[in-house]
Amino acid sequence: MNILAWLILGLIAGAIAKAIYPGHQSGGILGTLILGVIGAFVGGSIYTLLTTGSLALTATGLSIGGVIIAVLGAIVALFIYYAATKRTV
């Protein structure tokens, strides 16, 4: 059941991040799912760093706060991806 929650969180967070981030992002539903899951890890790690002062690879859960952290992490992941590939928006 935990994997199903991760898939739902990934779809929700990835879709919201793609809607917020300016420009056109391709990738379809699988790309959105992967973006959301990566965003959950990035957001969870940043949240842990800010709250505890130590960097740890953590992820967020399926809750309102978890979705918000995952969306913010997915936006950061999109920004890093586009900065690394020099793709314009």
SULJO-V571088 format. One record per residue. RES is the residue in one letter. PHI is phi in whole degrees, -180 to 180 (NA if undefined). Layout:
RES:PHI ; RES:PHI
This chain:
M:NA ; N:-64 ; I:-66 ; L:-63 ; A:-64 ; W:-64 ; L:-66 ; I:-66 ; L:-61 ; G:-63 ; L:-65 ; I:-65 ; A:-66 ; G:-65 ; A:-66 ; I:-68 ; A:-64 ; K:-66 ; A:-72 ; I:-80 ; Y:-68 ; P:-70 ; G:95 ; H:-104 ; Q:-111 ; S:-94 ; G:128 ; G:69 ; I:-72 ; L:-69 ; G:-64 ; T:-65 ; L:-63 ; I:-64 ; L:-60 ; G:-65 ; V:-68 ; I:-62 ; G:-62 ; A:-64 ; F:-70 ; V:-64 ; G:-63 ; G:-63 ; S:-68 ; I:-65 ; Y:-62 ; T:-64 ; L:-63 ; L:-72 ; T:-89 ; T:-109 ; G:86 ; S:-121 ; L:-91 ; A:-140 ; L:-82 ; T:-127 ; A:-127 ; T:-96 ; G:-100 ; L:-86 ; S:-148 ; I:-62 ; G:-63 ; G:-65 ; V:-67 ; I:-64 ; I:-63 ; A:-66 ; V:-65 ; L:-62 ; G:-65 ; A:-68 ; I:-66 ; V:-63 ; A:-64 ; L:-63 ; F:-61 ; I:-64 ; Y:-61 ; Y:-70 ; A:-71 ; A:-74 ; T:-95 ; K:57 ; R:-83 ; T:-86 ; V:-84
